Amino acid sequence: MPLQPDEYINSRLDDQISWYDKKSATQKKWYYWSKVVTLICTASIPVISVAFRHQSFTVVITAVIAAIATITEGLLTLTKWHEKWIAYRSNAEALKHEKYSYLTSSGAYSNLNNNDKFHTLVDRTENIISNENTNWASLGKKKGNSI
């Protein structure tokens, strides 16, 4: 028996929207935390250098802080938290748009019978998901970075 529209929306579409929402929030959190750590580290180096210029530990402390900032920026580059955050958020919003356009019979879903509306929904949402998977794979190949 073929999948019914409500089943598809509940088991596939809503699940994918939720997945993209959660992934987007996680990537955003990691991106912001990495930027905050980098900002605090880089801003503290000149302050520590001036405030403790006559102390022997100043060089070691500033070197450690600089290393932390460098490592944090390196992790940001390798993990692509910002790019993933934007991609996941974009896909979540695109899937929500399709869902609500379908439910309100607007946009691509206007003037279609129920069967055609459902097939259009499936085609369009699966295309969004498939394209995201392709884009995700190419993100890892870009400039030889890992994902």
N, C-alpha and C positions, 0 to 999 in steps of 0.2 A: 504494500500500500504506500503510495507516495506521501511524502512529508507535507503536512498541512501548513498554511501560512502562520498560524499561531504557534505551531510547534517549531517552525524554522526561526521565527522571531525570538521565542523564548530560549530555545536550545542552542542556537547558533549566533544570531545577530546580537542579542543582549549579552551573551557570553563574551563575544569579541569586543563589544563596546566596553564592558567591564574590564577585560584584560588590558586593552589599550589605555584606559583611564588609569589603572593601577600602575602600569609600566611607565606611563608618562609622569605620574606623580613621583615615582621612585627616582627616575632619571633626573627630574627637576631638583629633587632634594639633594642628590649627589652633586649635581652641577653647582647649585648654590653653596653648599658646604665647601666644595673645593675652592670656589672663588673667595669665600669669606676667609678661609685659612690662608690662601695666597695673599689676600689684601692685608690681613693682620700681620703676617710674617714680613712682608715687604715694607709695610709702613713702620714696623717696630725696629727694623735694622738701623736706620739713621738716628732714631731716638735713643736707642741703646748705645750706639757708637758715640754720640755726643754726651749723654748723661753719665756714662761710665768710661770715658775716654782714658782715664788714668788707672783703670783697673786691669789686672792681667787677664782676667777671664773674659773680657769684652770680645776679643778676637774669636775665641772659641764659641761663645754664645751667638755672635752674629753669623759665624760660619754655619752653625747648626740650624739656625733659623732660615738662612738662605737655602740650605740644603732641603729643608722641609718645604719651602716654597717651590723649589725646583721639582722636587718629587711630586708635589701636588699638581703642578701644571703638567708634568709628564703623564701622570695618571689621567688627567682630563683629556689630554690629546689621544692617549691610547684607547681609552674607554668610550670616547665620543658621547659623553653624557648629554651635552647640549644638543647635538644633532639628533640623538635618539629621543630626547624629550620632545623636540619639535615634531619629529616624524610620528611618534606615538600619539601626540596630542592632535595632530592633523588628521590622522586616521580615525581616531575616536570621534572627532567632530564630523568627518565625512560620513561615517557609518550612522551617526545620529541623524544627520541631514537626510540620508536615504530612508531611514526608519520613519521619520516624521513626515517626509514627503509622501511615502507610501500610505501611512495611516490617514493622512488628510487628502489623499488623491490629488496632490498638487505637483507641479513641475512635470517631470518625465512620466508621472503616474496619472496625470489627468487624461480624461477621454479614453481610458483603457478599461476593458472588462476585468473582472476579478482574477481570472486565470492569467491574463497577460500582465496584469499588475504584479502578481506574485512572481512570475518568471522574470520580469524586469527587475524586481527587487533582488532576487537571487543572483541574477547575472551581474548587476551593478555592485552589490556588496561583495560577492566573491571576487570580482575584478579588483576592488579596493584592497582586499586582503592579499590577493595574489601579487598585485603591484607592490605592496608594502614588503612582502617577502623578497621580491626581486631587488627592490631598492635597498633593503637591509643587507643583502649579500654584496651589492655593489659598494655600499658604504665601507665595508671591510676591505675591499680591494683598492679603494681610493688612497693613493699615496702610500700603498703598502702597509697601512696600519691595520691592527687587529680590531676585532669588534668586542 
